Every structure is written in C-alpha cells, then in structure tokens.
Amino acid sequence: MSSLLQGVNLYLIGMMGAGKTTVGHLLAQELGYGFLDTDNVIAQAAKKSINEIFAEAGEAGFRQIESDVLAQVCSYTKLTVATGGGIVLRRENWSYLHHGLIVWLDVPVDILYERLAADTTRPLLQDDDPKGKLRSLLEQRTPLYSQADLRICVNAEETPEQIANKIMQVIPSVLKPTAAHS
C-alpha cells in the first residue's frame, strides 16, 4: 500500500472527537509512515495548551498558527496527519491539504457529543449547549469536509482498528495509477 501511495501524506479531517488521532496512529503503523497531530505540534511549538492559545490569541490567532504548521508539514512525505477540526475553514489550508490524500472521518453529532461530553480541553465547546454547538459547527463545516478525497462514515459500533481497515481498503479506489516507465 505505501508503494501505491508513493510517499503521499494522508490528511485526516473531521470534527473534534471524530477519532483522527487514534485512527491516524493506526494508519501510520499500517503504512510505515510517521504520525503528526497538528494540535500537538502547535501546543509544543507555542509551549501552551490549545485552550491557552485560544484564550490569548483568539480563534483567528490559533487558525493562523495552524496554517503555518500545515504549510511546514506538507513539505514532508510519508506522514499521516491528524488535523484540527477547523483546519478546513481557511482556503489557504486546502492548497496544503491537496498535496496529500484527504480523508474525512464523518461521525454523527450524537457520537461526537458522547465522546466529548467529559472533555474540558475543547475551547469551542465551552458553551451552554455543547451538543447544539457541535451540530452548528458540523453544519457549517460539512460543505468543506465534503471536498475530501475520501469520506468515511463512522458508526458507534466501529472500533478505531475497523475504521483504519476501512480506510486502507478504499484508498486504492481514489489513487491514480501511475504509468509504468518504459
């Protein structure tokens, strides 16, 4: 499979709580790729939590740092990259994402809410109605997420391993075969 991908990065997009980091680790192992989580890279570089960055720089400041990190990441190959849920909001990010294969983990709001209910580290969920907030974020972002090369619909019964296997099975369907050099 990794020879089929020819070192092209795999970018996982989707809502917070979709499982991008967990599934990304599994895909990286399967492909013999490195793994990166853009939120972790941002937090390490800033030496602050994502919450602190949001508090100090606002969402716009965070999104700029996120774009800068993505610009650097796309110059590497053989990476599986878990992106932040809102990375699709900036048009410039799509030019970076299109350097690789973009996989949307499409997870229903009820499952996202269940997974995130106890998570206090998500600045966009510091809301009186976190489930409603998730629903409105997903509605806003769905037209953007749907531009991915692959859409993987996730249900509550699926394990991260099953989701990773599903992705591995459908990757060949979106890769353009390369002409053999004669």
PyRosetta script that sets phi, psi and omega in degrees:
from pyrosetta import init, pose_from_sequence

init()
pose = pose_from_sequence("MSSLLQGVNLYLIGMMGAGKTTVGHLLAQELGYGFLDTDNVIAQAAKKSINEIFAEAGEAGFRQIESDVLAQVCSYTKLTVATGGGIVLRRENWSYLHHGLIVWLDVPVDILYERLAADTTRPLLQDDDPKGKLRSLLEQRTPLYSQADLRICVNAEETPEQIANKIMQVIPSVLKPTAAHS")
pose.set_psi(1, -43.5)
pose.set_omega(1, -177.5)
pose.set_phi(2, -64.8)
pose.set_psi(2, -28.9)
pose.set_omega(2, 176.3)
pose.set_phi(3, -70.9)
pose.set_psi(3, -32.8)
pose.set_omega(3, 176.7)
pose.set_phi(4, -65.5)
pose.set_psi(4, -39.5)
pose.set_omega(4, 178.8)
pose.set_phi(5, -74.6)
pose.set_psi(5, -19.8)
pose.set_omega(5, 179.4)
pose.set_phi(6, 51.9)
pose.set_psi(6, 40.4)
pose.set_omega(6, 176.0)
pose.set_phi(7, 80.9)
pose.set_psi(7, -1.3)
pose.set_omega(7, -179.6)
pose.set_phi(8, -63.7)
pose.set_psi(8, 134.7)
pose.set_omega(8, 178.8)
pose.set_phi(9, -67.4)
pose.set_psi(9, 151.7)
pose.set_omega(9, 174.2)
pose.set_phi(10, -109.4)
pose.set_psi(10, 121.3)
pose.set_omega(10, 179.3)
pose.set_phi(11, -108.5)
pose.set_psi(11, 121.8)
pose.set_omega(11, 177.1)
pose.set_phi(12, -96.3)
pose.set_psi(12, 123.0)
pose.set_omega(12, 177.0)
pose.set_phi(13, -118.8)
pose.set_psi(13, 162.7)
pose.set_omega(13, 179.7)
pose.set_phi(14, 146.3)
pose.set_psi(14, 175.7)
pose.set_omega(14, -176.7)
pose.set_phi(15, -67.5)
pose.set_psi(15, 158.4)
pose.set_omega(15, 171.5)
pose.set_phi(16, -57.4)
pose.set_psi(16, 139.1)
pose.set_omega(16, -179.6)
pose.set_phi(17, 86.2)
pose.set_psi(17, 1.3)
pose.set_omega(17, -178.4)
pose.set_phi(18, -74.5)
pose.set_psi(18, -18.3)
pose.set_omega(18, 179.8)
pose.set_phi(19, 99.8)
pose.set_psi(19, 20.5)
pose.set_omega(19, -176.4)
pose.set_phi(20, -60.5)
pose.set_psi(20, -42.1)
pose.set_omega(20, -178.6)
pose.set_phi(21, -68.8)
pose.set_psi(21, -48.2)
pose.set_omega(21, -178.5)
pose.set_phi(22, -62.7)
pose.set_psi(22, -49.8)
pose.set_omega(22, -179.4)
pose.set_phi(23, -67.5)
pose.set_psi(23, -36.9)
pose.set_omega(23, 179.4)
pose.set_phi(24, -60.2)
pose.set_psi(24, -42.2)
pose.set_omega(24, 176.7)
pose.set_phi(25, -58.9)
pose.set_psi(25, -45.3)
pose.set_omega(25, -178.2)
pose.set_phi(26, -64.2)
pose.set_psi(26, -43.1)
pose.set_omega(26, 179.2)
pose.set_phi(27, -64.3)
pose.set_psi(27, -40.9)
pose.set_omega(27, 179.6)
pose.set_phi(28, -60.5)
pose.set_psi(28, -44.1)
pose.set_omega(28, 178.6)
pose.set_phi(29, -61.4)
pose.set_psi(29, -46.9)
pose.set_omega(29, -177.6)
pose.set_phi(30, -61.5)
pose.set_psi(30, -37.8)
pose.set_omega(30, -176.2)
pose.set_phi(31, -89.4)
pose.set_psi(31, -11.9)
pose.set_omega(31, -173.0)
pose.set_phi(32, 71.7)
pose.set_psi(32, 30.7)
pose.set_omega(32, -179.1)
pose.set_phi(33, -99.4)
pose.set_psi(33, 164.8)
pose.set_omega(33, 168.2)
pose.set_phi(34, -80.3)
pose.set_psi(34, 164.6)
pose.set_omega(34, 178.1)
pose.set_phi(35, -125.8)
pose.set_psi(35, 138.4)
pose.set_omega(35, 175.8)
pose.set_phi(36, -136.6)
pose.set_psi(36, 139.8)
pose.set_omega(36, 171.1)
pose.set_phi(37, -114.2)
pose.set_psi(37, 116.7)
pose.set_omega(37, -174.4)
pose.set_phi(38, -59.4)
pose.set_psi(38, -36.2)
pose.set_omega(38, 178.3)
pose.set_phi(39, -62.5)
pose.set_psi(39, -40.4)
pose.set_omega(39, 178.6)
pose.set_phi(40, -66.2)
pose.set_psi(40, -41.2)
pose.set_omega(40, 178.9)
pose.set_phi(41, -61.5)
pose.set_psi(41, -44.0)
pose.set_omega(41, 179.7)
pose.set_phi(42, -61.6)
pose.set_psi(42, -47.9)
pose.set_omega(42, -178.6)
pose.set_phi(43, -62.7)
pose.set_psi(43, -41.1)
pose.set_omega(43, 179.3)
pose.set_phi(44, -67.1)
pose.set_psi(44, -44.2)
pose.set_omega(44, -178.1)
pose.set_phi(45, -64.9)
pose.set_psi(45, -40.9)
pose.set_omega(45, -178.3)
pose.set_phi(46, -82.6)
pose.set_psi(46, -13.6)
pose.set_omega(46, -174.1)
pose.set_phi(47, 55.2)
pose.set_psi(47, 36.9)
pose.set_omega(47, 178.8)
pose.set_phi(48, -144.5)
pose.set_psi(48, 158.8)
pose.set_omega(48, 175.4)
pose.set_phi(49, -76.7)
pose.set_psi(49, 161.9)
pose.set_omega(49, 177.2)
pose.set_phi(50, -59.0)
pose.set_psi(50, -40.1)
pose.set_omega(50, 177.5)
pose.set_phi(51, -57.2)
pose.set_psi(51, -44.6)
pose.set_omega(51, -178.9)
pose.set_phi(52, -65.7)
pose.set_psi(52, -40.4)
pose.set_omega(52, 178.8)
pose.set_phi(53, -62.7)
pose.set_psi(53, -44.4)
pose.set_omega(53, 177.7)
pose.set_phi(54, -60.0)
pose.set_psi(54, -43.1)
pose.set_omega(54, -178.0)
pose.set_phi(55, -64.7)
pose.set_psi(55, -40.1)
pose.set_omega(55, -175.2)
pose.set_phi(56, -85.8)
pose.set_psi(56, -41.1)
pose.set_omega(56, -172.7)
pose.set_phi(57, -108.2)
pose.set_psi(57, -8.6)
pose.set_omega(57, -176.4)
pose.set_phi(58, 75.5)
pose.set_psi(58, 173.7)
pose.set_omega(58, -179.5)
pose.set_phi(59, -63.9)
pose.set_psi(59, -39.0)
pose.set_omega(59, -178.7)
pose.set_phi(60, -61.6)
pose.set_psi(60, -41.9)
pose.set_omega(60, 178.1)
pose.set_phi(61, -64.1)
pose.set_psi(61, -42.1)
pose.set_omega(61, 177.7)
pose.set_phi(62, -62.5)
pose.set_psi(62, -44.7)
pose.set_omega(62, -178.0)
pose.set_phi(63, -62.3)
pose.set_psi(63, -32.6)
pose.set_omega(63, 177.8)
pose.set_phi(64, -67.7)
pose.set_psi(64, -44.8)
pose.set_omega(64, 178.0)
pose.set_phi(65, -61.0)
pose.set_psi(65, -42.3)
pose.set_omega(65, -179.9)
pose.set_phi(66, -59.4)
pose.set_psi(66, -42.9)
pose.set_omega(66, 178.2)
pose.set_phi(67, -64.3)
pose.set_psi(67, -41.8)
pose.set_omega(67, 179.5)
pose.set_phi(68, -61.4)
pose.set_psi(68, -42.8)
pose.set_omega(68, 179.5)
pose.set_phi(69, -64.8)
pose.set_psi(69, -45.6)
pose.set_omega(69, -179.3)
pose.set_phi(70, -61.4)
pose.set_psi(70, -39.1)
pose.set_omega(70, 178.6)
pose.set_phi(71, -59.1)
pose.set_psi(71, -39.3)
pose.set_omega(71, 179.6)
pose.set_phi(72, -73.7)
pose.set_psi(72, -41.7)
pose.set_omega(72, -177.4)
pose.set_phi(73, -61.4)
pose.set_psi(73, -38.7)
pose.set_omega(73, -173.4)
pose.set_phi(74, -71.2)
pose.set_psi(74, -7.0)
pose.set_omega(74, 176.6)
pose.set_phi(75, -83.4)
pose.set_psi(75, -7.6)
pose.set_omega(75, 177.9)
pose.set_phi(76, -97.2)
pose.set_psi(76, 165.6)
pose.set_omega(76, 175.5)
pose.set_phi(77, -124.6)
pose.set_psi(77, 171.4)
pose.set_omega(77, 177.5)
pose.set_phi(78, 55.9)
pose.set_psi(78, 47.6)
pose.set_omega(78, 175.9)
pose.set_phi(79, -123.8)
pose.set_psi(79, 144.3)
pose.set_omega(79, 164.9)
pose.set_phi(80, -105.8)
pose.set_psi(80, 125.3)
pose.set_omega(80, -172.1)
pose.set_phi(81, -120.7)
pose.set_psi(81, 120.0)
pose.set_omega(81, 171.7)
pose.set_phi(82, -89.0)
pose.set_psi(82, 120.8)
pose.set_omega(82, -177.6)
pose.set_phi(83, -100.2)
pose.set_psi(83, 163.7)
pose.set_omega(83, 173.8)
pose.set_phi(84, -70.2)
pose.set_psi(84, 150.5)
pose.set_omega(84, -175.9)
pose.set_phi(85, -57.3)
pose.set_psi(85, -29.3)
pose.set_omega(85, -177.0)
pose.set_phi(86, -97.6)
pose.set_psi(86, 9.1)
pose.set_omega(86, -176.7)
pose.set_phi(87, -61.3)
pose.set_psi(87, -24.5)
pose.set_omega(87, -178.0)
pose.set_phi(88, -75.4)
pose.set_psi(88, -9.5)
pose.set_omega(88, -174.3)
pose.set_phi(89, -72.2)
pose.set_psi(89, -26.0)
pose.set_omega(89, -178.2)
pose.set_phi(90, -99.9)
pose.set_psi(90, 126.4)
pose.set_omega(90, -177.4)
pose.set_phi(91, -57.6)
pose.set_psi(91, -39.2)
pose.set_omega(91, -178.0)
pose.set_phi(92, -60.3)
pose.set_psi(92, -29.9)
pose.set_omega(92, -179.4)
pose.set_phi(93, -65.4)
pose.set_psi(93, -31.4)
pose.set_omega(93, 179.6)
pose.set_phi(94, -64.5)
pose.set_psi(94, -33.3)
pose.set_omega(94, 178.8)
pose.set_phi(95, -65.2)
pose.set_psi(95, -32.4)
pose.set_omega(95, 176.4)
pose.set_phi(96, -75.3)
pose.set_psi(96, -46.0)
pose.set_omega(96, -178.1)
pose.set_phi(97, -59.6)
pose.set_psi(97, -36.1)
pose.set_omega(97, -176.9)
pose.set_phi(98, -70.0)
pose.set_psi(98, -4.2)
pose.set_omega(98, 171.3)
pose.set_phi(99, -71.4)
pose.set_psi(99, -16.4)
pose.set_omega(99, -177.0)
pose.set_phi(100, -128.4)
pose.set_psi(100, -164.6)
pose.set_omega(100, 177.3)
pose.set_phi(101, -100.0)
pose.set_psi(101, 124.4)
pose.set_omega(101, -174.2)
pose.set_phi(102, -101.5)
pose.set_psi(102, 123.2)
pose.set_omega(102, -178.6)
pose.set_phi(103, -117.3)
pose.set_psi(103, 120.5)
pose.set_omega(103, 178.2)
pose.set_phi(104, -94.8)
pose.set_psi(104, 117.7)
pose.set_omega(104, 170.9)
pose.set_phi(105, -86.8)
pose.set_psi(105, 103.1)
pose.set_omega(105, -175.3)
pose.set_phi(106, -94.9)
pose.set_psi(106, 106.7)
pose.set_omega(106, -174.8)
pose.set_phi(107, -119.6)
pose.set_psi(107, 130.2)
pose.set_omega(107, 179.4)
pose.set_phi(108, -60.5)
pose.set_psi(108, 149.8)
pose.set_omega(108, -177.4)
pose.set_phi(109, -53.9)
pose.set_psi(109, -42.3)
pose.set_omega(109, -177.6)
pose.set_phi(110, -59.9)
pose.set_psi(110, -39.5)
pose.set_omega(110, 178.8)
pose.set_phi(111, -70.1)
pose.set_psi(111, -43.6)
pose.set_omega(111, 178.0)
pose.set_phi(112, -57.4)
pose.set_psi(112, -46.5)
pose.set_omega(112, -177.9)
pose.set_phi(113, -61.2)
pose.set_psi(113, -43.6)
pose.set_omega(113, 178.1)
pose.set_phi(114, -58.2)
pose.set_psi(114, -45.1)
pose.set_omega(114, -177.9)
pose.set_phi(115, -68.4)
pose.set_psi(115, -32.4)
pose.set_omega(115, -172.2)
pose.set_phi(116, -101.4)
pose.set_psi(116, -5.5)
pose.set_omega(116, -172.9)
pose.set_phi(117, -51.5)
pose.set_psi(117, -39.9)
pose.set_omega(117, -176.5)
pose.set_phi(118, -95.7)
pose.set_psi(118, 1.6)
pose.set_omega(118, -175.1)
pose.set_phi(119, -87.6)
pose.set_psi(119, 112.5)
pose.set_omega(119, -178.6)
pose.set_phi(120, -96.0)
pose.set_psi(120, 4.1)
pose.set_omega(120, -175.4)
pose.set_phi(121, -92.5)
pose.set_psi(121, 5.6)
pose.set_omega(121, -176.2)
pose.set_phi(122, -101.1)
pose.set_psi(122, 105.0)
pose.set_omega(122, -175.2)
pose.set_phi(123, -60.2)
pose.set_psi(123, -33.6)
pose.set_omega(123, -178.2)
pose.set_phi(124, -75.1)
pose.set_psi(124, -10.3)
pose.set_omega(124, 178.8)
pose.set_phi(125, -100.3)
pose.set_psi(125, 4.8)
pose.set_omega(125, 175.8)
pose.set_phi(126, -76.2)
pose.set_psi(126, 76.5)
pose.set_omega(126, -168.8)
pose.set_phi(127, -142.8)
pose.set_psi(127, 152.4)
pose.set_omega(127, 178.6)
pose.set_phi(128, -64.1)
pose.set_psi(128, -29.5)
pose.set_omega(128, -178.3)
pose.set_phi(129, -128.0)
pose.set_psi(129, 76.8)
pose.set_omega(129, -175.5)
pose.set_phi(130, -59.1)
pose.set_psi(130, -34.6)
pose.set_omega(130, 179.9)
pose.set_phi(131, -67.9)
pose.set_psi(131, -41.7)
pose.set_omega(131, 176.6)
pose.set_phi(132, -64.2)
pose.set_psi(132, -38.4)
pose.set_omega(132, 178.1)
pose.set_phi(133, -63.5)
pose.set_psi(133, -44.2)
pose.set_omega(133, 176.8)
pose.set_phi(134, -59.4)
pose.set_psi(134, -44.6)
pose.set_omega(134, -178.4)
pose.set_phi(135, -61.1)
pose.set_psi(135, -45.3)
pose.set_omega(135, -177.7)
pose.set_phi(136, -69.5)
pose.set_psi(136, -36.8)
pose.set_omega(136, 175.9)
pose.set_phi(137, -62.8)
pose.set_psi(137, -43.2)
pose.set_omega(137, -179.5)
pose.set_phi(138, -65.1)
pose.set_psi(138, -41.6)
pose.set_omega(138, 178.0)
pose.set_phi(139, -61.4)
pose.set_psi(139, -41.6)
pose.set_omega(139, -179.4)
pose.set_phi(140, -66.0)
pose.set_psi(140, -39.0)
pose.set_omega(140, -171.8)
pose.set_phi(141, -92.1)
pose.set_psi(141, -18.2)
pose.set_omega(141, -176.4)
pose.set_phi(142, -53.8)
pose.set_psi(142, -44.8)
pose.set_omega(142, 178.9)
pose.set_phi(143, -60.6)
pose.set_psi(143, -29.0)
pose.set_omega(143, 178.7)
pose.set_phi(144, -78.7)
pose.set_psi(144, -48.7)
pose.set_omega(144, 178.6)
pose.set_phi(145, -56.4)
pose.set_psi(145, -35.5)
pose.set_omega(145, -174.7)
pose.set_phi(146, -68.7)
pose.set_psi(146, -5.9)
pose.set_omega(146, 175.2)
pose.set_phi(147, -82.2)
pose.set_psi(147, -0.1)
pose.set_omega(147, -179.7)
pose.set_phi(148, -64.7)
pose.set_psi(148, 158.4)
pose.set_omega(148, 176.5)
pose.set_phi(149, -68.7)
pose.set_psi(149, -35.5)
pose.set_omega(149, -179.3)
pose.set_phi(150, -131.6)
pose.set_psi(150, 137.3)
pose.set_omega(150, 173.6)
pose.set_phi(151, -114.8)
pose.set_psi(151, 118.7)
pose.set_omega(151, 179.8)
pose.set_phi(152, -109.6)
pose.set_psi(152, 109.2)
pose.set_omega(152, 179.0)
pose.set_phi(153, -81.5)
pose.set_psi(153, 126.5)
pose.set_omega(153, -174.7)
pose.set_phi(154, -108.2)
pose.set_psi(154, 136.1)
pose.set_omega(154, 173.8)
pose.set_phi(155, -116.0)
pose.set_psi(155, 167.6)
pose.set_omega(155, -171.3)
pose.set_phi(156, -62.9)
pose.set_psi(156, -27.9)
pose.set_omega(156, -175.4)
pose.set_phi(157, -80.7)
pose.set_psi(157, -18.1)
pose.set_omega(157, -174.0)
pose.set_phi(158, -75.2)
pose.set_psi(158, 137.0)
pose.set_omega(158, 175.7)
pose.set_phi(159, -86.0)
pose.set_psi(159, 160.4)
pose.set_omega(159, 175.2)
pose.set_phi(160, -55.1)
pose.set_psi(160, -37.1)
pose.set_omega(160, 179.2)
pose.set_phi(161, -62.8)
pose.set_psi(161, -42.4)
pose.set_omega(161, 179.4)
pose.set_phi(162, -65.5)
pose.set_psi(162, -38.0)
pose.set_omega(162, 179.4)
pose.set_phi(163, -66.4)
pose.set_psi(163, -44.5)
pose.set_omega(163, 178.3)
pose.set_phi(164, -60.7)
pose.set_psi(164, -42.8)
pose.set_omega(164, 178.4)
pose.set_phi(165, -63.0)
pose.set_psi(165, -40.0)
pose.set_omega(165, 178.7)
pose.set_phi(166, -61.1)
pose.set_psi(166, -42.7)
pose.set_omega(166, 179.1)
pose.set_phi(167, -63.3)
pose.set_psi(167, -46.0)
pose.set_omega(167, -179.7)
pose.set_phi(168, -59.0)
pose.set_psi(168, -36.8)
pose.set_omega(168, -178.8)
pose.set_phi(169, -69.6)
pose.set_psi(169, -33.6)
pose.set_omega(169, -175.2)
pose.set_phi(170, -95.8)
pose.set_psi(170, -11.7)
pose.set_omega(170, 178.9)
pose.set_phi(171, -52.9)
pose.set_psi(171, -47.2)
pose.set_omega(171, -177.5)
pose.set_phi(172, -58.5)
pose.set_psi(172, -25.8)
pose.set_omega(172, -177.7)
pose.set_phi(173, -69.2)
pose.set_psi(173, -18.5)
pose.set_omega(173, -178.8)
pose.set_phi(174, -111.4)
pose.set_psi(174, -1.3)
pose.set_omega(174, 178.8)
pose.set_phi(175, -86.9)
pose.set_psi(175, 138.4)
pose.set_omega(175, 176.6)
pose.set_phi(176, -83.3)
pose.set_psi(176, 125.5)
pose.set_omega(176, 178.5)
pose.set_phi(177, -65.7)
pose.set_psi(177, 139.4)
pose.set_omega(177, 179.8)
pose.set_phi(178, -90.0)
pose.set_psi(178, 140.8)
pose.set_omega(178, 179.5)
pose.set_phi(179, -68.1)
pose.set_psi(179, 136.8)
pose.set_omega(179, 178.1)
pose.set_phi(180, -68.9)
pose.set_psi(180, 135.3)
pose.set_omega(180, 178.7)
pose.set_phi(181, -78.2)
pose.set_psi(181, 129.6)
pose.set_omega(181, -179.8)
pose.set_phi(182, -102.6)
pose.dump_pdb("model.pdb")
